[in-house]
Amino acid sequence: MYMADSTFECFLLTANCRDNGPRCEITLWAAGEPGARARITVTDFRPVFFCPRTVPAAETAAAAERKPLPMRSLSSGDADCLYFNTYAAMQQTARHLRDNGYPVFESDINPLARYLMERMVSGSMRVTGNPRRWGNFTAVVNPHLRGGTFVPNFRAMAVCIDTNEDESIQAISCAEEGAVHKITGGSERRILSDFMTCLMKQDPDILIGWKAAGFTLRIIRERCEKNDIPFELGREKGSRVASSERSRSWRTETITRTVWSAKIPGRVVMDLPSMLRTYNHPADDCRLDFTDSEACAKDILKIFNDAEVLPNAIERSRRTGQTLESVGGSVASFEHLYLPRLHRAGFVANDTADITMPSQPLAGGYVLEPTPGLYDNVLVFDFKSLYPSIVMSFMIDPLGFKVINGDDDKITTPIGTSFSRTNSILPEIIRELMAGRAAATEQKNPYLSTAIKLLMNSFAGVLGSTGCRFFSEHLSGSITKTGQHILKISIEHIEKVSGKKVIYGDTDSIFLDLGKDMEDKAAELGKSISKETGAWLREHLKEKYDANSALELKYECHFRRFFIPPLRHGGTDGQGTKKHYCGAAVDSNGKMELTFRGMESARNDWTDLAKEFQHELFIKLFSGQPLEEYIIATTEHLQRGDYDDKLIYKKRMRKSMDSYTVNVPPHVQAAKLLGTPVRLVRYYITKDGPQPVEKLSAPLDYQHYIDSQLGPVADSILWWTGKNFDKLISGQQDLFG
């Protein structure tokens, strides 16, 4: 039954592009309201890329159409657009042109990505066409598609399985809001069949799992094959689970790991640990009952809801054009917003393969060498979104770097690179994002505010990534080196107007030492300095560079006490440790609240005892209490076994155990004793070496914990008092001296 031509709004769930015979076919699944779901099939979109107009016609004869457009490349003149009936034909012609020495432009853009970006579809979309009711969903072919603002109520389901040692399935549990379905009893074939029935009946939009693709869905697929059951979990055929090998160089070694992915037509698959890390939630701290699938499924759904993963994913999708389950993807997000505007400006971009690699290491942020010591009343200032603000202030942009129409159109950065004032795209994108973040903050929408903040910073960063087609060491350097200049002149100005010394500065932060007896004046002075410095900076940049400053220096906080540790064995006159400090703010009730940066208390690879030990030492240091008695008492309690539950190390496995052949780290040694693969290893250091918590058999090595956990923490603070941990606990130093 066909309905009349109509328009409806929906939100993208899954997307797929493939050649189907003589044409390229795009399939989109989307969620609408109330409870409506749609399958959108596109067969009238042709894959395209561009080539110089000077390429002979015979070289592009395989294209279905070649059309001269009023477009130019950023480097080599006028460009023609080549249209193809299939993606394969497009790729074949691009290879042919490259092999024969002809440039190609944007030949590495997937037709699906191009289709969505050119229609400004970022999650939400408006669909106009002739829909047809087809079972539980609406089908529409070749509609008119444009970006929208609609967000539906998604249906989410957590899935967990109980398995035997041979990975055969004993039970499958599915948790939804207000209901849990545990499928067990009978044969494995019956369990799988009943699970399929449950899935089709409940019809969720989102499937959530812990190691969703690499464990849960992988095993379900393998057991389906074993039982001769089609592995079809989607709203149409085509479900699959696949793996690939990814390598990453880290220091002196190359780490290769297996990455699993799952594609279920019409259903988003979210791996909960990956999503938690994407939105800055510590996945390693989650506790799930993996021994019972029903309890585990409920835990997964609760964590998913409590961490507000879905609202974060929705807002990220609406800003980047990436699908809900995506993690990372800064370059794809940048291109999704930038390329359509570049085309509308009359230009096409190069292929990623044609970028010029950097001639030297790229510049980073400016770091003022920290002065170690204990301070009273330190003010902290931060430049709000420093790099995005620099982009807006100096019109830093890939197009603007290439196209400058005379001196009157030129703005030059402090490092000497010039950009067009009129032919720019990125500054406007950043400006829109800034306005969006301000609105999100005003509307108390933390998801959108966070999503936009991360997006703005990544957009400044991708210009320094060799995986981005717009990479340029000149563009990247224009941002980072200008940032260095801004921080340096701001530090000089603040020291001049305040008469105080800046003890540390890092990329976008400035730490000003006010000294003793300034508690009551600190907040007022901080606000005054930030306002005055911001005004001075605007005048300075306007006068010297004719730049309209978008920079905003914020007074962040006042630390009543502040400590910068020295470099290891640095001594009193040595350098401080960069990106390491502890600051104490005091609330209205007089309670001291500590902030750690880079120190043991801020890191996951230190034991709970070390963190508690450090926290208490700083409370005592900042309060003027003696440290020695507490240090000795803690050491004695550790040796008596009073703190055994606080001595557990926790470390994630980043590659398979078999890949460690020469140097085997302690957590891998412990993991090998478990006998089964794990993601997070919880282990002790014992007299017999590392042992997992689950299979502890030897006495704990307390001397290891004294030397490796308490000692380094204590010495970084005792340095200030002129004392030493080893001498203190050995009784060689006068306790009250």
CORGILIN-V773754 format. One record per backbone hydrogen bond with DSSP energy under -1.0 kcal/mol. CO is the residue of the C=O (numbers start at 1). NH is the residue of the N-H. Records with the same first field share a line. If there is no record, write none. Layout:
CO->NH  NH
This chain:
1->133
6->129
8->127
10->125
11->31
14->29
16->27
18->25
23->20
25->18
26->42
27->16
28->40
29->13  14
30->38
31->11
36->32
37->138
38->30
39->140
40->28
41->142
42->26
47->84
49->82
50->105
51->80
52->55
56->59
57->60
60->63
65->83
67->81
69->71
71->79
72->348
77->73
78->53
79->69
80->51
81->67
82->49
83->64  65
85->24
86->90
87->91
88->92
89->93
90->94
91->95
92->96
93->97
94->98
95->99
96->100
97->102
98->101
105->50
110->114
111->115
112->116
113->117
114->118
116->121
117->120
119->147
122->124
123->12
124->148
125->10
126->146
127->8
128->144
129->6
131->3
132->139
134->137
137->134
138->39
139->132
140->41
144->128
146->126
155->205  206
157->208
158->175
160->173
162->170  171
164->167
168->164
171->162
172->183
173->160
174->181
175->158
176->179
179->176
181->174
183->172
187->191
188->192
189->193
190->194
191->195
192->196
193->197
194->198
195->199
196->200
197->201
198->202
199->203
205->268
206->157
207->270
208->159
209->272
211->215  216
212->217
215->219
216->220
217->221
218->222
219->223
220->224
221->225
222->226
223->227
224->229
225->228
230->232
240->263
242->261
244->259
246->257
248->255
250->253
253->250
255->248
257->246
259->244
261->242
263->240
264->267
265->235
268->207
270->209
271->275
272->276
273->277
274->278
275->279
276->281
277->280
283->286
288->290
289->292
292->296
293->297
294->298
295->299
296->300
297->301
298->302
299->303
300->304
301->305
302->306
303->307
304->309
305->308
308->312
309->313
310->314
311->315
312->316
313->317
314->318
315->319
316->320
317->321
323->326
329->333
330->334
331->335
332->336
333->337
334->338
335->339
338->342
339->343
340->344
341->345
342->347
343->346
346->72
351->354
352->355
366->507
370->576
373->564
375->562
376->515
377->514
378->559
379->512
380->556  557
381->510
382->554
385->389
386->390
387->391
388->392
389->393
390->394
391->396
397->401
399->403
400->420
404->406
406->409
407->410
409->421
411->419
413->416
417->413
419->411
422->424
425->429
426->430
427->431
428->432
429->433
430->434
431->435
432->436
433->437
434->438
435->439
436->440
437->441
438->442
439->443
440->445
441->444
445->449
446->450
447->451
448->452
449->453
450->454
451->455
452->456
453->457
454->458
455->459
456->460
457->461
458->462
461->464
462->465
463->472
465->468
468->471
472->476
473->477
474->478
475->479
476->480
477->481
479->483
480->484
481->485
482->486
483->487
484->488
485->489
486->490
487->491
488->492
489->493
490->494
491->495
492->496
493->497
494->498
495->499
501->513
503->371
504->511
505->368
506->508  509
508->383
509->506
510->381
511->503  504
512->379
518->522
521->525
522->526
523->527
524->528
525->529
526->530
527->531
528->532
529->533
530->534
531->535
532->536
533->537
534->538
535->539
536->540
537->541
538->542
539->543
540->544
541->545  547
542->546
547->549
552->384
554->382
557->380
559->378
560->377
561->584
562->375
563->582
564->373
565->577
567->570
571->574
575->567
577->580
581->597
582->563
583->595
584->560  561
585->593
587->590
591->587
593->585
595->583
597->581
599->602
600->603
607->611
608->612
609->613
610->614
611->615
612->616
613->617
614->618
615->619
616->620
617->621
618->622
619->623
620->625
621->624
627->631
628->632
629->633
630->634
631->635
632->636
633->637
634->638
635->639
636->640
637->642
638->641
643->646
644->647
646->609
649->683
651->681
656->659
657->660
665->669
666->670
667->671
668->672
671->674
679->653
681->651
682->693
683->649
684->691
685->701
686->689
689->686
691->684
692->695
699->687
700->702
701->705
702->706
703->707
704->708
705->709  710
706->711
710->714
711->715
712->716
714->717  718
715->719
717->720
718->721  723
724->728
725->729
726->730
727->732
734->737
